[in-house]
């Protein structure tokens, strides 16, 4: 199978992008799994399809590295905006993109005919447990969770995809490849979860490592 693709990243969060505005791609989940392999494929955190839409200027369909579908990717949607402008699919500097049923609005900064910066309005964070989704509780802020026989405090929030935010010390020493999957697959998260492990450095600076469902540790996470 031959296909044209573009490799892009937003602050290190990298995806393979395909223009599907004229034709649909069959079996995108399987293709996502193949192209994301960093040894035998192209290498990426997943696959993003750019599609036409009747509800917005464009539609983004995002698939994680394991082939599972994802409703939203903050860095991914910014790259979509750069792609559609730089490749002449739009001449607008303010566009709308629908992903996972939600429309997001983006502002593009253009210099010398190319997009240099993209700002996306992600909307208000969702804190209602049933909409995140997460099991138990009315509002999950600094609530305890037991993972691998250790108690953590997490705050659960959705920005179109589910997150558990855990403040802690020593994130550099965290064995995220061990604890990340245990959060992701925890029984309290019916759709799995992205987990941010965050250390407060001072009143103005935080250090974060993120484990994304379906992709593992990534260099950045826009919704996170």
C-alpha positions, 0 to 999 in steps of 0.5 A: 500500500502506498500513501502520502503522509506528513510528519509533524509535531507540536512541542515534541508531541508527534503524529503522522498526518494524512489528507483525507479531504477527498477520499477516506482511509480504510482501517485507520486504527490498524494503519495507526498502529503500523505507522506509529511503530518507532522501529518498523514504521514511521514512528509517532504518537499516533495517526491524524486524518484531516477530513472534510466536514459539514459542521466545521471547516475541517474534521480531525480524526485522531488514533493513538499509537495502539490503534485506539480512537481518541476524541481530542489532541491539543497539539494535534489540532494545532498541527492540523491548522498549520497543514490546511493553511500551508497546503492551500486547503484554506486561506482563512486565519481563523478556522473551526475543526471538529473532533470527537463531536466537539468543535474547536476554534483556532487562530493562526499567526501567518508570516511570509505565507506560512503558519508560525503559531496556532492558538486553540480555544479548548473550551471549559474543562469538564469536571463532572465524573460521568462526563470524564468519565471516572467512577465514583464521586460528585466532583473529583478534586484531590481525591485518593486513588490506590494504584499498585498498593500506593495511595495517590491524590488525583484531580480528574478532568476532561478536555475532550479526553480524560485526564488524572492529574497527580501532584507529587515530588521527584517526577524525574525519578518516577518509573512512569513506564511501570505506573503509567499503564496501571493508572491507564487501565485502572478500574475507575476509568472505563475509557482508560485515562491520560495521567499527568504526574506534576511537580511544583518547582516554585510558584511560577513553574511546574514540571510534568511527565505525561502517560497518554492512553494508547501511546505511552509516555509522550514529550508533551500533551496539549490537553494535559 
